[in-house]
Amino acid sequence: MTQDELKTLVGEAALQYVVPGEIVGVGTGSTVNKFIDALASMKESIRGAVSSSNASTARLEALGIRVFDANEVEAISVYIDGADEIDGRGHMIKGGGAALTREKIVAAQSAKFVCIADESKLVTALGKFPVPVEVIPMAARRIERQFAAMGGVARLRLKDGAPLATDNGQFILDVSGLVIADPLAFESEVNQWPGVVTVGVFAHQKASVCLLGTAGGVKTLAY
Ligand code: 5RP
C-alpha cells in the first residue's frame, strides 16, 4: 500500500470515534484531509466541527459541514488529528502543517485525542523530525539562541522566500538536533520561554489512541 492509501485507511477508520449528535474536533494535514472527506458521509448525523486551521475549515465547509468557533463550544468528546512523530506512549511532534497552536487548543478542549498516522510516523524517541515552534516574530532570534544553547539548530520556516506566517500571524522555527528524553519536561520548559506561542511537542495533550496505518491494516494503539 502507498503512504497515501495508508492515510485514507486511517482517515476512514477514525469515523468509528465520531459521536453522532455531537461536535467533532478536527486537526490539520494530509491525513486529516482523508478524515474530513470521509466525515462528509456522516454530516447529517453530527452537529458540526471545531477546526484547527483555516485550511481544514475551508475543506469542512466545502463539504457542507458546519464549523463552530471554539469559544461557542464547551466540551468536545473527540479530537482527530495526525502527527509528524508519535512515540510508544502517545507523545507526539506536530506542526509540520504550521497549525500546532490551534491544534493544541482544540486538543485541550477534547476528552479524547485520536491520532491517525501511517506507520512511518511511529518512533522510539521523539526528535528526528525537526520540532516546530510557533513564535512571536520579535523573539525569533533570541529563541534561536536558546535552542542553540540546548544543542538544537533552529531554522525560520520560509514560504516563497519570506517567513511563513501562521493562521495566527506568527512565525515558525523548525528545530533539529534535539534529544527529547522527557517530552513532558521539554514541553513545559520551552512553553514558558518569552515569545514562544506553542512548542510542537504534544506530551501534555498526548494521544489517547493512535490508529496506525500498516501494510497489514489499521493497528489500534491505546495509551
Ligand atoms: C499540522 C500537523 C499535522 O498533523 C502533521 O504535520 C501531520 O501531517 P500529515 O498528515 O500531512 O503527515 O501537525 O500542523
Residues whose N, C-alpha, C, O or C-beta is under 5 A from the ligand:
A	BS01	5RP	T28 G29 S30 T31 V32 D81 G82 A83 D84 K94 G95 G96 G97 A98 A99 L100
